[in-house]
Amino acid sequence: MKTSRKNLSVLIDWLTIIFEDQDAYTVIQEYLDLPFEAFDKDVRGIQYKEYDTRYTFGQIVLFSIEEQPDKQECYLVLSGEGCRQLEKDLERKNQTWAFFFNKSFTYSDSTVRMTRLDLAIDDKNEVPFFTIKDLYQKAENELYQSITQTYSYHDSKFSLNDSAKTLYIGAQKSRVRFRFYDKDKEQALKQKMPMDELESWKRTEIQLRDEYATQMSYEIAFSQKSLGKLIFGFLKANLTFYTETGEIYRPWQRFIGSVEPLKLTATTETTTLYDTQTWLETGGVLAIIKGFKLLEENNALGKLHSIEELIPTSLFSRSFSQKLVAHVSMLDRVDLVKEIQNQTKKAEF
């Protein structure tokens, strides 16, 4: 049977997000758009982190800080099952992951950071594009080029004459790590089923952390490209296998297909004003200001205040103030810090 790209499918298989300056009720009701009363609440934290309260709804887990009145932050954890649960809810509302990420970045000016995002490609061709052993031999002979160079190989006993194979490219804590493994054998072991009752299933995974996870989430939210194009585009830009004569390994080339490469860059920049700028551009705020300006210029404000009248009395939120301070500090303009602090809302306890 001929190998076909029609038998490839893509999915988000793990996601963790930090919502700064947000409480659990807001994250559940506004970001996740789920009923708050559906979540069970208990006192449970995460080792070495400040979270003290846990909310669970099926496989959707949210941690929050509630015992420190001067600090609010939430941490969303979606395992593979959690991703499927949220995905089903989005589908019921005729929504997509792009909609969810878009709302995550544009709902408010608070910082939203993805700390981990796992993307997966499932190859269910009866004859797969490549085997894990094929790619391992390429790695062993240094016939590959990657954004992350280290690799490892795990071979676990599956049956008397066979084994389940996993190839990792990238270290465990790398901001980018690739994983290739026999998903069919994993499922056979988990479900205690013979292999001949399961279809061929090989999985390719991309694990992104921190800046890479957040940047890819931006791409999903705002690029208007399909998840498949983004995943294959990232692979095309960051991982290639070659033949001994220096040509691209044909099965890998066919697997990737004709897609535009996607390059993401990680920086040590601490400012997060970029997400606020995106919120201004996509959330309609600039259009509203433009509308008020139009009314003012044409003497049609009526009883409304002009933008110039509103600006002097407005104050920065604490989260936006922190972004401004980080930004001016990076520009070596610490002389502006005091002025920013003077125009920031004071904490209410």
N, C-alpha and C positions, 0 to 999 in steps of 0.2 A: 504494500500500500504506500502511495506517495505521501511524503511529509508535506503538510500544508500549514501556512500561517493562520488559516481559519480555525485551527485547533489550538491556538494560543489565546489565553485570557489573562487579564491583569486585575489586580486588586490591591487595596491598602490592607495590610495585615498586622500592623501594630502602630499605635499612636499615643504619645504622651505630650500634654500641653500644660504650660504654666500660665495662669491668668493672674497678672499682678493687680493689686488694689481692687479685687472683686470678691464678693461673698458667694457662698454656695447657692443661695436662692437665685441670684442673678445669673450665674453660670448655667444652672439647670433650666430655669425658665426662659432666659433670653438667648443664650448661646446654643444650648442643646435643644431648646424648644420642647422640653419634656415636662410632664406634671411633677411638681415638687413632692406631692404627697405619695408618688409612686416609689420614692427612694426610702430605704431603711437607713437609719442614722445610728451610729455607735461611736464610742470613744476608741479610736484606733489611729495611730500615726504611722510614720515611716522612719526607720532607724536613720539617725544622723540628719534628719530634716525637722523643721519646726511644725509640720502639720500635726494636728491633735484630734481631728474629727474626720470620720469616714462616712460617705453616703454611697449606697449601692442600689442599683436597679438592674437585676439580672447580671450581665457581665460588664456593665458600665459602672466604673468606680471613680469617685471624686473625693479627694482629700482637701480639707480646708484648715485654716488657722482661725480658731474661735476663742481661745483663751488669752489672746493678746489684743486688748482693745485698740492699741495703736497700730496694728498691722492686719491687713487683709490680703490673702493670696489663696488661690485654689490650684490643684494639680489633678488633671484628668488623666486616667489610665485606661486605655482601650487595648485589650489583648486581641488576638485574632477573632475570638468569639465576640468580644465587645464591639469590634469594628463591624462584624456582620450584623449585630443587633442594631447599631446606630444606622447602618446602611439600609436595613429593612425599613426603619422608621422614616428615613429620608425618602425612600421610594414610595411609601404610602402617601407622602405629602407632595409627590411629583417633584422632589428636590434631589440634588446631587451632592457629592463631596465638594465640588466647586462652590456650590451655594453655602455649605457649612463653613468652609475656610474663608470665603468672602465675608460672611457675617462675623466670623471670629476676629478678623482684622479691622472691620469697619463699624462694629456696633458702638464702640466708644473709643476714646483716645488712650485708654489704658493699654499697657504693653501686654501682648500675647506672644509667647515664645514656644515653639515646638522643640522639645528636647530629644525626641526620637520619632522617626517615621520610617516604617518598613514597607517597601513596595515589592510586590511579587508578580512573577510571570509563571503561569502554569502551561506546560506543554503536554497535551494529552493525545498527541499523535501516537498511533500504534508503533511506528518507528520514529523515535524522537529526533530532533535536529542534531543532537549530540548526546553522548553519555557523560557521566561525571568522570569516568576513567579517562575518556578522551581529553577533557580539559585539564585533568590532573597531569597527564603526560606532557601537555603543553607547558604547564607551570613548572614542572620538574626540569624541563629542558630550556627554561627561560624564554619560551616562545610566546610571550605575552607582554603587553604594556598596559599599565594601570595607574590610576591616580594614587593608589596605595599599593606598595610593592610586595609586602610580606604575604606568604601564603601558608596554609596548613591543610592537612588531609586527614580525615577520620574515616576509618573502615571498621564498622561494627558487624558482629556476627548476625546474620539474618536467618540462615538455614545451614544445613550440613555442608552444602556445596556453594553457598552464595553469601554475600554480605551487602549491607546498606552503606552506600558511600556518600560522603559529604566533603566538598572542597570549599575552603574559605580563602578569599583573597582580601587581605587587610587584617589588622590586629583586632582583638576583641573590643577594645575601647576606641578604635579609630572613628573619626567623624564620618568616614565612608567605609563600608565593608560589604563585600559580595559573598553570597553563599549559594552553592549549587548542591542539590541533594535529591535522593530517590524518594519522592513523596509517596509513591505507591507502596514501597516497602514499609515506610513509616506507618501508613494507614493500616497495612496488613497486620503489623505488630500490635497497633493500638486496638484494632477491632477483632484481633485474633481470627483472621480470615486467611484462607489460602490465596496466594498470588493470582491463580488462574480465575478467581472470582472478581478481580479488580482490573480496571483498565490501566494502561501505561500512564504514568503521571510523574513527570520530572519538573522540579521547581527551581527557578532562579529568583533570588531575593537580593534586594538592595537595602541595606540598613544605613540610614542617615541620622546623624546626631547634630544637635545644637544649630549652628548657623546654616548648615546644609539642609537640615530638616525644615527650618523656618523658610529658607529660600525656596525649596521645592513646594512647600505649602502655598507660598505666594504665587508660584507659577500655576499651580492647580486652581487657585482662586481667581486669578486675573488674566492669564495668558489666552484664555479661550481655546486652548489646545486640549485634546482628549487626554485622559490619563495614560492611555497606551502610547501616544506620541511622546509624552513627557518621559515616561519610563524608558522606552527604547532609545529616545534621544539622549538621555543621560548615559545609558550604556554605551552608545556609539561614541560619545565624547570622552568617556573615561575608562573604557576597558576594551582591549582588542587582543584576539589570539591570532598567531601567525603560523605559516608553514615554515619548513626549514629553509626554503628559498626566499623568505621575506615577504611573501604575499599574504594577504588576509586569509585566514582559515575559512574556506568556502562555507562549511556548515554554519559558522558563526555569522558570516556575512548575510546568509539567507535568513537566519534567525532574527537579526536586527532589522533587515529590510531597508527600504529607501525612506529614511526619516531624517529630519534636520537634527544635527547634534545639539545637545543642551549642556552648556557649561555653567556650573555654579561656582562661586568663589567664596571662600571663607576668609574673614578678616578678624583682626583683634579689636575692631572698633566697638566701643561700648555704647555709643549713642544709638538711640532707637527712634530718632526723629523720622526715619524713613517710613516707618509704618504709619505715623501720624500724617505725613505728607500723602501717603496712599489713601488714608481715610478722608482727607480733605478732597482729593481728586475724585474718589469713587463714591463717597457718601453724600455728595450733593451740597456740601457746606459752601463751597466757592460759588456755586450757582445761586444759592440763597443770597449771599452777600452781593453778587452781581445784580440780583433782582431788586434788593433794597437800594442799591446805587442808582438803578434805572428810575425807580420811583422818585428818589431825591432829586435827580437831575431834571426831572420833568414836573417838579412841584406836585407830586401825587402821593406824598406820604400820609396825608390825612392826619390822624392822631398817632401814627407810628413815630418812633424815634429814629433818627438817622444813625448810621453806623458810627460816625464820629462821636455822637453823644453816648453811645453804648460802650465803646471801647474803654474810656477812662475808668468806668466803674467795674469792669469785668476783672476777675482774678483767675490765675492759673490753678488748675487742679494739682494736687500733690504729685500725681504720676507724671503729668506733663511738665511740671517744674523740674522733676528729677531728670527728664530727658533733656531739657534745655541746659541744665547745669552740666550734664555729661558732655553735651555738644560743645558748649563754649570752653569747657576745660580742655577738650581735645584740640581746640583752635588756639589754646594759650590765651584765652580772654577771660581769665578768672576775675577780672575787674567788673564783669557783668553779673557775677553770682549774687552779690548782695542785692542788686536791683531786682533780679528774678525772685529771690526769696521774699522781698518786700511786697511783691505783687502776687504772692501765692496764698491760697486759702489756708487758714489756720486749722489744725486738726481739732475736731470736736469729740470729746470723750464723755 
